Every structure is written in C-alpha cells, then in structure tokens.
C-alpha cells in the first residue's frame, strides 16, 4: 500500500467485500495498531492475527512501486519469523508465474446462493457467475431491485437457464483468464442465448475470450483508485478503481466486427471496456462497484438495468 497510513480507520463490518482476507500478506509504510473511527468494530491488526495473515511496516512502499513500474510485476515473499534469505529465496522460487495460473476456484463459492432486494420487490432476476465476486457488486444489483443468484464455477448452462434470469453478471476475480476454458465456453453459450450481460474485470476478460478476442499479461498491471478512463460513447472521463494484471488486446478486437471498444485507459491506451455491436452485452476492465469509491462509473449498473428493461423475457 502506498497510502501513508494503514489501519487507523479500523475494520467496518459493512465494508467487508469477501468472507476471507484474500491477500497473502501486506506491506505498508506506516501501520496503526489502534483505530479512531467509532463505526469500526475491531482493528486491522486483530483481524490479521485472527486470520493468520502476515504484514510488515516501515517500508518505503512508493519506492517499491517505482521499482515494480521499471522492472515489471514480480513475485515476492515476506516473513516475520524465518529470516534466512537463502530459505526465503528457495520458497519464493516455488511460487508459479501468474501467466497460465487459474485462481478463481480458490476464492469462488462452492454452492449457489440467493440474495434478494431489501427495500423492494424483485423486478429482475440476475444470474451471477462467481469468479471471485466482491460483495458490493451484489449490493449494487440488489439496490436496483435485482434478485441475484450467485453460481459456482461448476454451474451448467442448463442450471442457469432453469433460473430464467433477466440478465447475467460476470464477476471479477483473480488469475489468468485464458486458464479457464470451461468458463469461457459457458459464457460463449450464454452470449448466444441473447440475454443482457455485464462483465467486470476477470468477467470482462472471459467475455472477450468467449468472443474470439485475446488477452495478454501486462508488464506491471493497473493497481489503485485513481486510474483515468475515457468513455468513447459519451466522451466523458471517469476516475476508476483498478486491480488487474491482464488485458484484452486491441489487435484482437480489430479483427472482430461484432465487438467494439467502449472505454480506454488514458494512461497507456489499453482497452478498458467493450460491447457487442448487436447485443445488450458489455463489460469493463475496472471496478464500477468500488467501495468506498470512486463512484464515477456506477452508471454502468443502471445501464445493465436499462438493458434488462428493454429486453424483456
């Protein structure tokens, strides 16, 4: 983390995005054991202790980020007990490269479950394919009157069609999308079915692969809450939250007349959003559900709702 202080806000129950801490470790500059926010129920230090996670502080993390930006993304190891460099280097060499690594199965749900709107009757049924979903994606849907059924990676086309969803959501998640052929094949079938579809991050990449596009591993990835995006449809700029190491290639889109680029990353020109030309299907590489923010891209959930309204069952 390059933010100067980590931990001083504490942990707030309503801001937790998954059932577990999904990171392996944390590196910070300044870490606070205590917290000042009254709404927090415990400290980050205590949560890390309870979950058996490791963290280190007093590191010049901005210098570390500059190193990664010039040398590229790389594996790392931290330890507060084993201090032998030789031992740690041996463990580090055992870690596989991210390219070709499937990770969604480690974090996705193993069983389907339902989440209903809390303040209204359900106007839409959304089948959400869980590749590592953040809870706020589900909240953004239920707040808009959606009954969301979250499915595991093992879900079949027949199970989804039996639910008869108004729309289909493809969630975010970790790992190399090209290492998920079963999910790519399923999404290809669901696109052909013709229901509105919205993909985020890994879901965006899987959608692209299902349509014959290609993905590639980035030199250092996009991480942070201040990435500038241009919406090519409206001409408007958006500040976005991003956390990914793979992107859909522009070259592969150029060869597919059925796919168009809708959003571009203004720092490096990479693809940040696509849509299918003749279908209510779209996706973005960033996080419109970002919590606590930025919220510039929340309109994408409203766009998904509009697609479901204008494409009734």
N, C-alpha and C positions, 0 to 999 in steps of 0.2 A: 504494500500500500504506500502511495506517495503522499497521502494526506498527512499533515504534520502530527496530528494526534489521533490515536485509535483507542477505543474503549471507553472514552469519557462520557458517552451518551448512555452506555449500558445496553441491555437487551430488552426489547419491547415485544411482547407476545404477538401483537397484530402485525408486526413487520417481518416475521419469520417466513421465508419463502419455500422451505422444504422441511421434511421430517428429521433430517440429519444435517450435520455440517459436512458439506461435500468436498471441501478442500482438504488436502493432506497436511498443510502447515501454513503458517502465517509469518510474514516478515514485515516489520514496521520500523519507523524511526522512533517515535515516542509512544509508549503504551501506558495506559492508565488502568490500574487495578480497580479503582473506585469509579463511581459514576454520579452525575449530578441531576439527571433527568428524572423527575418524580414518577413518570409513567413507566419507567423501566422496572422490571421485576427482579433482575439479577445482573451481575457483572459479566462481561465477556470472558474475563479470566476464569470465573467459576464454571461457565459453560464449557470452556476448553478443557478444564480439569475433568468435568463430568463425562465428556465425550472422548477423553484420551487423545486430544489433539496437541500438537507441539507448535510453539511460536517463539520467535526471537525478536528482540528490540535493539535500539541504539545502532541501527544500520542506516547508512546514507542511501535510502531507497531511491532517491531521484538519480543519484549517480549510477545505481544498479540498473535503472530503467534506461539511462543513456547507453550503458554497456550493451544491453539487450537490443536496443534500436540499431546499434552499429554492427553487432556480431550475430544477431538473429535469435529467435526463440530457442531455448535450450532447457534440458532437464537440470534440476538442482536438488540438493539434499541439505537438510538442516538437522541438527541434533543438539540436545542439551545434556545428554548422558555419555554417549560414545563420542570421544574427541579425537580418535585416531584418524588422521587424514587418509591414510592408506586403507583402513577399514571402510570408511565412508565412500571413498572413490570406488572400492570394489562393489558396494551396494548400488552406487549410482550407475555403474556400467550394466547392472542387471535390469534397469528400467528400460522398457521398449520405447522406440521412437513413436511419436504421435501419428505419423503417416501410416495408414492402414490399421489403426487401432480402434476397435469398437468398444465404446464405454457406456452406451445408453443402458445396456442390460444391467449395469451395476447400480443405476440410480432410478430407473423407471419402476412404476408399480408392477406388482406381480398378479394383481387381480383387478377387474373392473370395479368402479365405484361411481356413485351418482352425487352430484352437488346441485342443489336447487336454489332458485332465487329466494332471497329472504324477505323482500318487501313487495312482491307482486306475483301474480300467476305466471307460469312459464309460457312465453309466447313463441319460443323457438327451442328445438332440440339440437344440441351440438355434440357430435362425436369427436372427442379429443384424443388424438394419438399421443401417448405419453412417451417422449424420448428423453425426459428429464425435466418435466414441466415445473415452472415456477408457480407458486400458488396465486400470485397476483394475475396471471393470465386467466385463471379460473374465476377470480373475483371480477375482473373486467367483463367477463361474459355474463356471470350471474347478476351483476349490477344492471345489465341491459336486458334482463328478462329471459335469460337462457337456462334451460335445464341441461347441465353438462354431464355427459357420461364419459369418464376417463378410462381409456383402454390400455392394456399392457402391450408390449411388443408382439406377443403371440396372437393377438386378435386376428380373426379372419375377415375376409370381405363379407361372408355370409352373416357373421355376427353383427357387423356394423349396419348392413342393410336391414337386418331384422329390427334394429332400433329405429329405422326410418328417420334419420336425422334431417333437420332442415339445412344444416351446414356441417362442415368438417374442419376441425382445427388441428394443425400440425405444430407440436410444441418445440420449444428449444431443447437443447441437450448437449452433452459433451462428445468428443471423439471425431473420427474421420467419417464423414457421411458415406463415402464410397465403400466402406466396410460393412454396409447394412443392405445387402441385396434384397433380402426378404421385405424389408420396409419400403424400399424403392419400388419393388414390383407391386406391393399392395397399393401404394399411393397412385401408381400408374393406372390401376384398375379403378380406383375411386375417382380419379380425374375424369376417366372415360364415362363414369356414371352420370356426371353432369351436375352434381350438387355444388353450391358455393363452397369455396375452400380458402382458408387463410393460414399461411405458414410463417413461423418466426424462427430465425437463426438456423439451427440444425434442420428444423422443419422446412425452412426456405431452401436449404441446400438439397434436401431429399426430394422436394418438389421439382427442383431444377433437374436433378439426375433422372427423375422419372420421365422427364420430357426430352431426354437425349442430350441435355447440357452436361458440361464437365465442371469439376471443382479442382482446386489446387490449394496446396498448403502455402500459407503466407510466410514471408521472411520473419516478421515479428508479431503479426496479429494486431487486432484492434482491442484495446482494453481501456475502459474508463467511461465517464459520464458526460463528456464534452465533445463528442465527435460531430462535425458538421455534415449534414446531408442535404442534398437538393432534390426536391420533388419535381421531376421533369414534367409532370402533368399540370401542376399549378404554378411552377416557378418559385415556390416558397422554400425558404431554408428551414431546417429543423436541427436543433441540438439534441443529440441522442446518446443513450447508454449502449455500449457495445462490449462484447466479450467473446471473441471468436478467433480461430486460427486458420480457417479455411474460407474460401470464397468461390462463387460461381465465376467462370472465366467469361470475359466479354467476347472472346473469339468464338466460343461455342454458341452464344446467343445469336451472333451474326449469321450463323448457318441455319437457324430455326425461325422460319417466318411466322410460326404460331406463338412465339414468345417475344415480349418487348421489355426493355429496361424502363422502369418507372422511377427509380431513385439511384443517385450516385453519391459516393463518398467524396467530399470536396477536398480532402487532404491528399488522396492518392488516386482518385478516379476509379476506384473499384466499384463493382456492382453492389448496390445496397437494396435493390428491390426489383421485382419482376411481376408481370402479369401475363395471363394467356389472352391472346387477342380476341377470341370469340367465346370465351367462357368467364363466369364470375369467380375466377381463381387468381389469387395474388399472394405475394409473400415479401417479407423484408428481412434483411440480414441483421437488423438491430433490434432493440427491445422497447416497443411502444408501451409495454406494461410496467416499465421501470418504476420502482418504488424505493425511495421517496420521490424520484424524478430523474431526469426532466420529463415533462408531460407533453412536449410538443407534438408527439406522434400518437396520442390517444385516439385521434380521429380515425385511425385505421380500424379500431374495433367498431366504430359507428359505420364505417364503410362496409365491414363484414355484415353488420345487421341490415344495412340497406340492401345488400345483395340477397340476403335471405328473404327480405320482404318482397323484393321484386322478382324473385324466382321461387314462387310457392311450390309446394309438393304437388 
